[in-house]
């Protein structure tokens, strides 16, 4: 069984699960875990979008 | 002077208890992601780690990612092997099933390779976290 993800969906899935692990392992309280997980998720996806637009600009 | 400071610093450090749990939790956590947390009654954390790491690894396999073996060749292959090895039981099962051969025909197969490496690396972090819980460094 194979699966074909688009670039964005692959980045989204990666960011989602990696952020969960980062949140759980890098903070002590539940509140801090959730906040840090959301922060990592935003940075992952934000970084991906920024890099995408940067490459689009370079290409032009 | 310096020696007395060092001695004082060492005395101030909390003694780390080496218990059976501090050995078992990282070991089972490596073998099955999240189990090191589950056996220490961190149910939700354990289940979330299990789902996250397993899903990343399985998605990597389904994307026809390549799994590295301990062949000691190229330095990048060795680094990839170390990352994959972190997945523990899933890595062993994948090798046993002769899966993870990689498919050049799929454009996203390289993403799959990276998914599996990152799943292994994330499991290393989860193992360290389970150890910290076992020795009382983290709640």
Backbone of each chain as ProteinMPNN parsed JSONL, in Angstrom:
{"seq_chain_A": "XXXXXXXXXXXXXXXXXXXXXXXXXXXXXXXXXXXXXXXXXXXXXXXXXXXXXXXXXXXX", "coords_chain_A": {"N_chain_A": [[0.845, -1.199, 0.0], [0.625, 2.104, -0.968], [1.189, 5.635, -0.483], [0.542, 8.921, -1.537], [1.569, 11.961, -0.773], [1.046, 15.488, -0.921], [3.396, 18.243, -1.178], [2.757, 20.168, 0.752], [0.888, 18.872, 2.416], [2.48, 16.824, 3.399], [4.343, 18.322, 4.841], [2.611, 19.407, 6.716], [1.611, 17.166, 8.134], [4.011, 16.18, 9.155], [4.831, 18.383, 10.755], [2.727, 18.443, 12.594], [2.838, 15.962, 14.073], [5.511, 15.936, 14.975], [5.5, 18.22, 16.549], [3.792, 17.488, 18.617], [5.356, 15.544, 19.936], [7.595, 17.113, 20.64], [6.353, 18.99, 22.337], [5.464, 17.353, 24.484], [7.867, 16.271, 25.449], [9.582, 18.387, 26.02], [8.617, 20.112, 27.948], [7.247, 20.642, 31.29], [4.695, 20.955, 32.594], [1.206, 20.402, 31.806], [-0.107, 22.548, 30.601], [2.052, 24.116, 29.679], [3.114, 22.263, 27.919], [1.156, 22.09, 25.902], [1.164, 24.723, 24.965], [3.83, 24.989, 24.06], [3.871, 23.004, 22.138], [2.029, 24.019, 20.262], [3.407, 26.326, 19.566], [5.733, 25.251, 18.356], [4.506, 23.956, 16.202], [3.465, 26.126, 14.775], [5.857, 27.408, 14.1], [7.096, 25.439, 12.522], [5.277, 25.167, 10.317], [5.066, 27.855, 9.522], [7.733, 28.39, 8.881], [8.028, 26.647, 6.726], [6.228, 27.761, 4.85], [7.371, 30.3, 4.529], [9.891, 29.606, 3.478], [9.025, 28.449, 1.121], [7.866, 30.653, -0.256], [10.184, 32.219, -0.427], [11.749, 30.69, -2.153], [10.154, 30.852, -4.374], [10.425, 33.558, -4.993], [13.17, 33.699, -5.55], [13.261, 32.165, -7.817], [12.034, 33.735, -9.692]], "CA_chain_A": [[0.0, 0.0, 0.0], [1.437, 3.328, -1.04], [0.459, 6.88, -0.262], [1.193, 10.059, -2.197], [1.217, 13.226, -0.129], [1.585, 16.684, -1.566], [4.46, 18.861, -0.375], [2.194, 20.861, 1.912], [0.293, 17.919, 3.362], [3.599, 16.14, 4.061], [4.878, 19.26, 5.837], [1.601, 19.566, 7.763], [1.616, 15.944, 8.946], [5.303, 16.17, 9.864], [4.797, 19.426, 11.792], [1.74, 18.074, 13.597], [3.3, 14.893, 14.967], [6.77, 16.344, 15.615], [5.16, 19.211, 17.575], [3.245, 16.751, 19.772], [6.481, 14.942, 20.675], [8.371, 18.213, 21.234], [5.596, 19.554, 23.45], [5.452, 16.424, 25.621], [9.197, 15.972, 25.995], [10.391, 19.559, 26.356], [8.012, 20.926, 29.006], [6.872, 19.859, 32.475], [3.263, 20.987, 32.909], [0.329, 20.169, 30.638], [-0.349, 23.848, 29.957], [3.27, 24.466, 28.939], [3.272, 21.308, 26.81], [0.247, 22.496, 24.819], [1.646, 25.994, 24.404], [5.071, 24.763, 23.316], [3.516, 22.226, 20.953], [1.435, 24.951, 19.29], [4.491, 27.22, 19.123], [6.561, 24.486, 17.409], [3.706, 23.72, 15.005], [3.431, 27.389, 14.026], [7.187, 27.652, 13.526], [7.315, 24.466, 11.432], [4.491, 25.519, 9.13], [5.467, 29.203, 9.108], [9.04, 28.264, 8.22], [7.809, 26.003, 5.426], [5.606, 28.731, 3.935], [8.371, 31.337, 4.226], [10.898, 29.027, 2.578], [8.368, 28.286, -0.174], [7.787, 31.963, -0.913], [11.554, 32.651, -0.733], [12.177, 29.976, -3.364], [9.377, 31.416, -5.494], [11.046, 34.843, -5.336], [14.478, 33.43, -6.159], [13.042, 31.581, -9.148], [11.575, 34.759, -10.634]], "C_chain_A": [[0.881, 1.249, 0.0], [0.551, 4.555, -0.842], [1.258, 8.009, -0.918], [0.72, 11.346, -1.538], [1.766, 14.383, -0.955], [2.662, 17.277, -0.649], [3.881, 19.469, 0.902], [1.604, 19.874, 2.915], [1.378, 17.129, 4.09], [4.178, 17.031, 5.16], [3.912, 19.406, 7.01], [1.615, 18.365, 8.714], [2.89, 15.88, 9.79], [5.265, 17.153, 11.031], [3.866, 19.028, 12.926], [2.299, 17.055, 14.592], [4.611, 15.263, 15.668], [6.487, 17.343, 16.744], [4.584, 18.537, 18.824], [4.391, 16.186, 20.618], [7.315, 16.031, 21.347], [7.66, 18.775, 22.463], [5.662, 18.667, 24.684], [6.827, 16.315, 26.27], [9.97, 17.201, 26.478], [9.815, 20.43, 27.474], [7.482, 20.037, 30.123], [5.371, 19.821, 32.749], [2.436, 20.851, 31.626], [0.117, 21.469, 29.861], [0.855, 24.255, 29.104], [3.49, 23.539, 27.743], [2.424, 21.733, 25.616], [0.76, 23.766, 24.149], [2.898, 25.791, 23.555], [4.806, 23.957, 22.039], [2.927, 23.113, 19.863], [2.49, 25.889, 18.711], [5.365, 26.507, 18.066], [5.809, 24.28, 16.095], [3.672, 24.973, 14.13], [4.776, 27.666, 13.372], [7.469, 26.71, 12.357], [6.589, 24.907, 10.171], [4.859, 26.908, 8.603], [6.789, 29.171, 8.361], [8.91, 27.654, 6.841], [7.242, 26.995, 4.408], [6.605, 29.822, 3.542], [9.411, 30.828, 3.235], [10.316, 28.857, 1.179], [8.295, 29.597, -0.952], [9.176, 32.487, -1.282], [12.049, 31.978, -2.008], [11.435, 30.492, -4.592], [9.999, 32.736, -5.953], [12.386, 34.641, -6.038], [14.304, 32.966, -7.596], [12.675, 32.654, -10.164], [12.684, 35.7, -11.07]], "O_chain_A": [[1.755, 1.42, 0.85], [-0.667, 4.504, -1.014], [2.487, 8.037, -0.858], [-0.421, 11.764, -1.737], [2.809, 14.269, -1.6], [2.813, 16.865, 0.501], [4.437, 19.308, 1.989], [1.795, 20.021, 4.122], [1.222, 16.8, 5.266], [4.468, 16.567, 6.263], [4.337, 19.516, 8.16], [1.63, 18.524, 9.934], [2.849, 15.568, 10.98], [5.621, 16.804, 12.156], [4.182, 19.25, 14.095], [2.238, 17.262, 15.804], [4.794, 14.933, 16.84], [7.156, 17.317, 17.777], [4.853, 18.962, 19.947], [4.405, 16.325, 21.841], [7.7, 15.884, 22.507], [8.282, 19.008, 23.5], [5.886, 19.15, 25.794], [6.94, 16.272, 27.496], [10.912, 17.069, 27.261], [10.46, 21.387, 27.902], [7.29, 18.835, 29.936], [4.832, 18.771, 33.098], [2.903, 21.143, 30.525], [0.157, 21.488, 28.631], [0.702, 24.683, 27.96], [3.982, 23.96, 26.696], [2.889, 21.741, 24.476], [0.784, 23.869, 22.923], [3.015, 26.351, 22.465], [5.427, 24.19, 21.002], [3.276, 22.985, 18.689], [2.47, 26.207, 17.521], [5.692, 27.08, 17.027], [6.383, 24.409, 15.014], [3.826, 24.899, 12.911], [4.834, 28.106, 12.224], [8.011, 27.123, 11.332], [7.184, 25.011, 9.098], [4.953, 27.116, 7.393], [6.953, 29.836, 7.338], [9.583, 28.072, 5.898], [7.7, 27.068, 3.267], [6.681, 30.22, 2.379], [9.769, 31.518, 2.28], [10.997, 29.083, 0.179], [8.614, 29.652, -2.139], [9.341, 33.126, -2.321], [12.69, 32.615, -2.844], [11.986, 30.566, -5.69], [10.09, 33.002, -7.152], [12.697, 35.334, -7.007], [15.086, 33.32, -8.478], [12.963, 32.514, -11.353], [12.445, 36.612, -11.862]]}, "seq_chain_B": "XXXXXXXXXXXXXXXXXXXXXXXXXXXXXXXXXXXXXXXXXXXXXXXXXXXXXXXXXXXXXXXXXXXXXXXXXXXXXXXXXXXXXXXXXXXXXXXXXXXXXXXXXXXXXXXXXXXXXXXXXXXXXXXXXXXXXXXXXXX", "coords_chain_B": {"N_chain_B": [[40.912, 26.019, 47.054], [39.464, 26.053, 44.676], [38.948, 23.351, 44.637], [37.37, 22.997, 46.911], [35.097, 24.42, 46.195], [34.199, 22.892, 44.056], [33.618, 20.532, 45.387], [31.544, 21.404, 47.021], [29.621, 22.078, 45.1], [29.107, 19.58, 44.004], [28.015, 18.328, 46.215], [25.681, 19.737, 46.48], [24.151, 18.928, 44.342], [21.241, 17.042, 43.48], [20.891, 13.659, 44.419], [20.879, 11.163, 41.97], [18.649, 8.638, 41.533], [19.263, 5.343, 40.751], [17.174, 3.251, 39.649], [15.277, 0.221, 39.095], [13.3, 0.899, 37.329], [14.449, 3.058, 35.981], [16.049, 1.844, 34.184], [14.476, -0.007, 32.853], [12.319, 1.517, 31.769], [13.454, 3.317, 29.708], [14.364, 1.293, 28.003], [12.095, -0.27, 27.185], [10.704, 1.817, 26.128], [12.219, 2.499, 23.949], [11.93, 0.195, 22.427], [9.131, -0.004, 21.95], [7.575, 2.812, 21.013], [6.66, 5.283, 23.399], [5.888, 3.473, 25.35], [7.56, 3.492, 27.522], [6.671, 5.683, 28.937], [4.073, 4.914, 29.442], [4.284, 2.676, 31.176], [5.034, 3.987, 33.401], [2.81, 5.163, 34.28], [2.05, 7.44, 32.892], [-0.232, 7.891, 31.112], [-1.643, 9.34, 29.036], [0.351, 10.913, 27.828], [2.053, 8.857, 26.998], [0.446, 7.422, 25.158], [-0.015, 9.395, 23.255], [2.608, 9.829, 22.345], [3.123, 7.298, 21.31], [1.229, 7.139, 19.207], [2.009, 9.36, 17.62], [4.768, 8.936, 16.899], [4.695, 6.367, 15.795], [2.869, 6.752, 13.693], [4.258, 8.588, 12.06], [6.434, 6.98, 11.281], [5.153, 4.809, 9.98], [3.79, 6.156, 7.934], [6.013, 7.053, 6.533], [6.988, 4.609, 5.588], [4.822, 3.895, 3.958], [5.053, 5.843, 2.073], [6.95, 4.87, 0.511], [9.538, 5.06, 1.502], [13.096, 4.842, 2.136], [14.909, 2.504, 4.06], [17.662, 2.54, 6.225], [20.562, 0.463, 6.574], [22.948, -1.203, 8.757], [25.563, -0.823, 7.308], [27.927, 0.498, 7.286], [28.999, 2.165, 5.346], [28.847, 4.945, 3.428], [29.02, 8.143, 5.086], [26.637, 9.557, 5.38], [24.831, 7.499, 5.11], [25.365, 6.123, 7.455], [24.564, 7.969, 9.371], [21.869, 8.098, 8.731], [21.175, 5.493, 9.367], [21.549, 5.526, 12.147], [19.514, 7.291, 12.875], [17.229, 5.862, 11.955], [17.447, 3.616, 13.569], [16.575, 4.459, 16.027], [13.866, 4.056, 16.048], [13.412, 1.593, 17.07], [11.588, -1.231, 17.831], [9.942, -1.051, 15.59], [11.747, -0.557, 13.558], [13.237, -2.918, 13.585], [11.203, -4.747, 12.926], [10.571, -3.829, 10.374], [12.93, -4.358, 8.978], [12.916, -7.135, 9.24], [10.71, -7.808, 7.722], [11.624, -7.173, 5.318], [10.985, -4.744, 4.209], [10.746, -1.236, 3.197], [12.456, -0.576, 1.073], [12.689, 1.538, -0.598], [11.725, 3.659, -3.285], [12.537, 4.849, -6.307], [10.896, 5.777, -8.254], [8.816, 7.191, -7.112], [8.135, 10.515, -6.331], [7.831, 11.499, -3.784], [9.096, 9.718, -2.21], [11.509, 10.228, -0.993], [10.747, 11.964, 0.995], [9.458, 10.136, 2.602], [11.615, 8.606, 3.482], [12.877, 10.501, 5.109], [10.849, 10.932, 6.965], [10.856, 8.512, 8.378], [13.413, 8.513, 9.497], [13.249, 10.774, 11.149], [11.191, 9.947, 12.836], [12.519, 7.976, 14.275], [14.506, 9.55, 15.531], [12.908, 11.235, 17.072], [11.904, 9.338, 18.775], [14.175, 8.732, 20.241], [14.354, 11.062, 21.759], [12.007, 10.795, 23.222], [12.632, 8.525, 24.678], [14.707, 9.486, 26.299], [13.211, 11.282, 27.771], [11.495, 9.545, 29.146], [13.369, 8.327, 30.766], [14.178, 10.511, 32.335], [11.826, 10.955, 33.751], [11.744, 8.592, 35.176], [13.936, 8.812, 36.913], [13.165, 10.852, 38.45], [13.63, 13.446, 37.7], [11.876, 14.783, 36.161], [8.374, 15.41, 36.274]], "CA_chain_B": [[39.727, 26.874, 46.886], [38.667, 25.511, 43.572], [38.506, 22.006, 45.002], [36.277, 23.085, 47.877], [33.91, 24.837, 45.439], [33.728, 21.732, 43.296], [33.022, 19.595, 46.333], [30.269, 21.963, 47.459], [28.689, 21.95, 43.983], [28.711, 18.173, 43.891], [27.165, 17.995, 47.342], [24.379, 20.382, 46.295], [23.375, 18.243, 43.305], [20.403, 15.969, 44.006], [21.357, 12.32, 44.076], [20.002, 10.54, 40.98], [18.394, 7.261, 41.927], [19.285, 4.358, 39.675], [16.224, 2.204, 40.021], [14.97, -0.723, 38.019], [12.493, 1.63, 36.354], [15.29, 3.927, 35.161], [16.649, 1.006, 33.138], [13.411, -0.662, 32.068], [11.498, 2.489, 31.021], [14.057, 3.673, 28.412], [14.505, 0.109, 27.127], [10.812, -0.583, 26.537], [10.333, 3.009, 25.358], [12.92, 2.403, 22.657], [11.369, -0.923, 21.668], [7.795, 0.423, 21.514], [7.493, 4.245, 21.372], [5.632, 5.692, 24.355], [5.655, 2.469, 26.396], [8.326, 3.917, 28.698], [5.797, 6.587, 29.69], [2.865, 4.19, 29.855], [4.552, 1.836, 32.359], [5.186, 4.877, 34.558], [1.461, 5.701, 34.49], [1.795, 8.677, 32.135], [-1.024, 7.255, 30.066], [-1.96, 10.196, 27.877], [1.618, 11.224, 27.16], [2.532, 7.639, 26.34], [-0.389, 7.105, 23.988], [0.248, 10.426, 22.23], [3.925, 9.538, 21.759], [2.971, 6.071, 20.504], [0.507, 7.471, 17.972], [2.776, 10.305, 16.794], [5.993, 8.351, 16.341], [4.324, 5.242, 14.928], [2.248, 7.269, 12.463], [5.317, 9.135, 11.196], [7.214, 5.878, 10.716], [4.32, 4.042, 9.034], [3.595, 7.011, 6.755], [7.284, 6.991, 5.8], [7.003, 3.323, 4.859], [3.793, 3.938, 2.904], [5.521, 6.751, 1.016], [8.041, 4.141, -0.158], [10.834, 5.553, 1.976], [14.211, 3.891, 2.197], [15.394, 2.274, 5.422], [19.111, 2.332, 6.188], [21.075, -0.704, 7.317], [24.276, -0.987, 9.347], [26.571, -1.323, 6.371], [29.193, 1.185, 7.542], [29.524, 2.76, 4.125], [28.85, 6.406, 3.38], [28.732, 8.782, 6.376], [25.212, 9.89, 5.413], [24.121, 6.232, 5.369], [25.535, 5.799, 8.879], [23.682, 8.882, 10.114], [20.506, 7.634, 8.473], [20.995, 4.257, 10.137], [21.383, 5.899, 13.568], [18.162, 7.843, 13.005], [16.251, 4.772, 11.81], [17.588, 2.696, 14.707], [15.81, 4.999, 17.15], [12.477, 3.576, 16.003], [13.383, 0.375, 17.879], [10.884, -2.419, 17.355], [9.425, -0.834, 14.226], [12.893, -0.707, 12.656], [13.544, -4.355, 13.52], [10.123, -5.396, 12.178], [10.695, -3.436, 8.964], [14.03, -5.142, 8.399], [12.506, -8.54, 9.186], [9.749, -7.962, 6.619], [12.33, -6.76, 4.099], [10.292, -3.576, 3.643], [11.553, -0.019, 3.22], [13.519, -0.649, 0.064], [12.786, 2.811, -1.299], [11.292, 3.61, -4.683], [12.975, 6.076, -6.984], [9.809, 6.221, -9.131], [7.935, 8.114, -6.395], [8.807, 11.774, -6.007], [7.767, 11.758, -2.349], [9.75, 8.63, -1.479], [12.563, 10.816, -0.152], [10.053, 12.445, 2.202], [9.224, 8.949, 3.416], [12.889, 8.288, 4.137], [13.089, 11.484, 6.191], [9.822, 10.679, 7.992], [11.276, 7.377, 9.214], [14.582, 8.936, 10.286], [12.782, 11.696, 12.192], [10.445, 9.144, 13.816], [13.533, 7.364, 15.141], [15.143, 10.591, 16.358], [11.916, 11.661, 18.069], [11.808, 8.286, 19.795], [15.327, 8.911, 21.137], [13.986, 12.129, 22.708], [10.987, 10.228, 24.114], [13.345, 7.609, 25.58], [15.395, 10.334, 27.29], [12.16, 11.834, 28.631], [11.061, 8.451, 30.032], [14.443, 8.166, 31.757], [14.103, 11.645, 33.263], [10.683, 10.708, 34.643], [12.08, 7.464, 36.057], [14.893, 9.213, 37.967], [12.538, 11.908, 39.228], [14.036, 14.777, 37.235], [10.679, 15.369, 35.563], [7.148, 14.805, 36.814]], "C_chain_B": [[38.8, 26.32, 45.807], [38.115, 24.139, 43.917], [37.324, 22.049, 45.963], [34.977, 23.521, 47.193], [33.308, 23.663, 44.683], [33.014, 20.746, 44.213], [31.66, 20.082, 46.796], [29.199, 21.811, 46.369], [28.182, 20.522, 43.868], [27.761, 17.793, 45.019], [25.764, 18.568, 47.168], [23.505, 19.679, 45.273], [22.509, 17.155, 43.915], [20.912, 14.609, 43.534], [20.374, 11.675, 43.108], [19.866, 9.062, 41.316], [18.419, 6.356, 40.7], [18.402, 3.201, 40.114], [16.037, 1.259, 38.85], [14.203, -0.006, 36.905], [13.36, 2.496, 35.441], [16.034, 3.15, 34.076], [15.56, 0.447, 32.22], [12.65, 0.339, 31.196], [12.149, 2.927, 29.703], [14.126, 2.487, 27.455], [13.189, -0.203, 26.417], [10.31, 0.601, 25.706], [11.007, 3.025, 24.0], [12.264, 1.331, 21.787], [9.988, -0.565, 21.102], [7.622, 1.876, 21.95], [6.35, 4.535, 22.335], [5.422, 4.714, 25.507], [6.433, 2.806, 27.677], [7.534, 4.881, 29.561], [4.598, 5.827, 30.253], [3.134, 3.35, 31.108], [4.828, 2.691, 33.599], [3.897, 5.66, 34.83], [1.271, 7.096, 33.895], [1.032, 8.248, 30.891], [-1.181, 8.127, 28.829], [-0.703, 10.534, 27.096], [2.131, 10.027, 26.369], [1.767, 7.326, 25.073], [-0.141, 8.126, 22.869], [1.6, 10.188, 21.553], [3.843, 8.322, 20.846], [2.32, 6.393, 19.158], [1.379, 8.331, 17.054], [3.955, 9.629, 16.11], [5.664, 7.196, 15.39], [3.727, 5.741, 13.612], [3.304, 7.83, 11.512], [6.09, 8.004, 10.512], [6.415, 5.125, 9.65], [4.052, 4.859, 7.767], [4.851, 7.012, 5.889], [7.385, 5.719, 4.977], [6.025, 3.341, 3.695], [4.176, 4.883, 1.772], [6.721, 6.16, 0.274], [9.42, 4.675, 0.23], [11.861, 4.438, 2.074], [14.658, 3.734, 3.642], [16.881, 1.903, 5.356], [19.508, 1.127, 7.025], [22.488, -0.385, 7.816], [25.35, -1.524, 8.417], [27.913, -0.611, 6.514], [29.807, 1.818, 6.307], [29.636, 4.267, 4.217], [28.436, 6.994, 4.735], [27.244, 9.143, 6.491], [24.359, 8.643, 5.65], [24.199, 5.872, 6.846], [24.622, 6.684, 9.721], [22.218, 8.486, 9.944], [20.189, 6.381, 9.277], [20.761, 4.576, 11.615], [19.973, 6.452, 13.803], [17.11, 6.748, 12.946], [16.248, 3.85, 13.027], [16.778, 3.16, 15.915], [14.382, 4.493, 17.18], [12.312, 2.222, 16.682], [12.681, -0.796, 17.219], [10.37, -2.271, 15.932], [10.54, -1.01, 13.203], [13.218, -2.191, 12.467], [12.484, -5.082, 12.686], [10.224, -5.076, 10.688], [11.803, -4.214, 8.27], [13.617, -6.6, 8.227], [11.557, -8.79, 8.017], [10.357, -7.596, 5.271], [11.604, -5.609, 3.396], [11.248, -2.373, 3.674], [12.708, -0.037, 2.248], [13.709, 0.68, -0.664], [12.397, 2.664, -2.744], [11.651, 4.932, -5.355], [11.832, 6.66, -7.823], [8.9, 7.242, -8.452], [8.703, 9.367, -5.985], [8.837, 12.019, -4.505], [8.458, 10.664, -1.526], [10.843, 9.172, -0.559], [11.964, 11.42, 1.114], [9.833, 11.278, 3.162], [10.478, 8.544, 4.181], [13.125, 9.219, 5.326], [12.076, 11.296, 7.316], [10.294, 9.573, 8.943], [12.485, 7.742, 10.069], [14.133, 9.826, 11.438], [11.971, 10.946, 13.249], [11.42, 8.499, 14.795], [14.177, 8.385, 16.066], [14.182, 11.093, 17.435], [11.767, 10.604, 19.166], [13.002, 8.343, 20.748], [15.008, 9.972, 22.198], [12.968, 11.589, 23.715], [11.623, 9.27, 25.121], [14.051, 8.402, 26.681], [14.38, 10.917, 28.28], [11.666, 10.774, 29.626], [12.105, 8.218, 31.123], [14.39, 9.274, 32.802], [12.927, 11.5, 34.23], [11.042, 9.626, 35.663], [13.024, 7.875, 37.185], [14.352, 10.388, 38.783], [12.934, 13.314, 38.832], [12.856, 15.528, 36.64], [9.457, 14.67, 36.136], [6.417, 13.982, 35.772]], "O_chain_B": [[37.593, 26.149, 45.979], [36.99, 23.792, 43.557], [36.394, 21.25, 45.856], [33.893, 23.061, 47.553], [32.094, 23.461, 44.665], [31.964, 20.2, 43.875], [30.729, 19.292, 46.948], [28.049, 21.471, 46.645], [26.993, 20.282, 43.661], [26.817, 17.031, 44.813], [24.782, 17.987, 47.631], [22.28, 19.798, 45.307], [22.976, 16.413, 44.779], [21.312, 14.449, 42.381], [19.173, 11.637, 43.377], [20.855, 8.331, 41.372], [17.687, 6.578, 39.736], [18.825, 2.305, 40.844], [16.57, 1.473, 37.762], [14.414, -0.255, 35.718], [13.048, 2.655, 34.261], [16.586, 3.747, 33.153], [15.696, 0.428, 30.996], [12.365, 0.062, 30.031], [11.48, 2.918, 28.67], [13.968, 2.648, 26.245], [13.162, -0.379, 25.199], [9.594, 0.426, 24.72], [10.439, 3.505, 23.019], [12.067, 1.517, 20.586], [9.714, -0.795, 19.925], [7.532, 2.145, 23.148], [5.219, 4.096, 22.125], [4.842, 5.08, 26.53], [6.014, 2.448, 28.778], [7.699, 4.903, 30.781], [4.167, 6.061, 31.382], [2.299, 3.314, 32.012], [4.853, 2.177, 34.717], [3.904, 6.68, 35.518], [0.414, 7.851, 34.355], [1.562, 8.24, 29.781], [-0.886, 7.699, 27.713], [-0.68, 10.457, 25.867], [2.581, 10.158, 25.231], [2.356, 7.005, 24.04], [-0.067, 7.768, 21.694], [1.723, 10.328, 20.336], [4.414, 8.308, 19.755], [2.802, 5.971, 18.107], [1.478, 8.063, 15.856], [4.123, 9.733, 14.895], [6.268, 7.062, 14.326], [4.042, 5.215, 12.544], [3.257, 7.582, 10.307], [6.364, 8.066, 9.314], [6.92, 4.839, 8.565], [4.083, 4.321, 6.66], [4.767, 6.975, 4.661], [7.81, 5.741, 3.822], [6.333, 2.877, 2.597], [3.689, 4.748, 0.65], [7.41, 6.848, -0.48], [10.338, 4.736, -0.589], [11.527, 3.254, 2.093], [14.774, 4.721, 4.369], [17.298, 1.072, 4.549], [18.883, 0.812, 8.038], [23.13, 0.563, 7.364], [25.972, -2.548, 8.696], [28.916, -1.043, 5.945], [31.024, 1.986, 6.24], [30.43, 4.796, 4.994], [27.609, 6.419, 5.443], [26.661, 9.047, 7.571], [23.312, 8.704, 6.295], [23.231, 5.379, 7.426], [23.986, 6.216, 10.665], [21.434, 8.533, 10.892], [19.086, 6.224, 9.8], [19.894, 3.984, 12.258], [19.325, 6.124, 14.796], [16.205, 6.702, 13.779], [15.201, 3.368, 13.459], [16.346, 2.344, 16.728], [13.748, 4.5, 18.236], [11.188, 1.751, 16.853], [13.118, -1.294, 16.181], [10.359, -3.23, 15.161], [10.317, -1.544, 12.116], [13.442, -2.658, 11.35], [12.811, -5.923, 11.849], [9.991, -5.94, 9.842], [11.65, -4.668, 7.136], [13.92, -7.227, 7.212], [11.593, -9.853, 7.396], [9.708, -7.691, 4.229], [11.605, -5.508, 2.169], [12.394, -2.479, 4.113], [13.804, 0.429, 2.556], [14.753, 0.921, -1.27], [12.704, 1.65, -3.37], [11.127, 5.989, -5.005], [11.789, 7.864, -8.077], [8.282, 8.066, -9.125], [9.772, 9.292, -5.378], [9.752, 12.668, -3.998], [8.411, 10.682, -0.296], [11.073, 8.635, 0.525], [12.586, 11.396, 2.176], [10.0, 11.414, 4.374], [10.422, 8.189, 5.358], [13.52, 8.781, 6.406], [12.406, 11.481, 8.488], [10.149, 9.686, 10.16], [12.578, 7.333, 11.227], [14.581, 9.655, 12.572], [12.053, 11.271, 14.433], [11.175, 8.478, 16.001], [14.371, 8.117, 17.252], [14.587, 11.346, 18.57], [11.534, 10.93, 20.33], [12.863, 8.037, 21.932], [15.341, 9.812, 23.373], [13.049, 11.882, 24.908], [11.204, 9.209, 26.277], [13.997, 8.031, 27.854], [14.657, 11.029, 29.474], [11.447, 11.071, 30.801], [11.757, 7.944, 32.272], [14.536, 9.022, 33.998], [13.028, 11.883, 35.396], [10.7, 9.721, 36.842], [12.928, 7.348, 38.293], [15.015, 10.861, 39.706], [12.617, 14.273, 39.536], [12.839, 16.758, 36.617], [9.501, 13.479, 36.446], [5.369, 13.408, 36.064]]}, "name": "protein", "num_of_chains": 2, "seq": "XXXXXXXXXXXXXXXXXXXXXXXXXXXXXXXXXXXXXXXXXXXXXXXXXXXXXXXXXXXXXXXXXXXXXXXXXXXXXXXXXXXXXXXXXXXXXXXXXXXXXXXXXXXXXXXXXXXXXXXXXXXXXXXXXXXXXXXXXXXXXXXXXXXXXXXXXXXXXXXXXXXXXXXXXXXXXXXXXXXXXXXXXXXXXXXXXXXXXXX"}
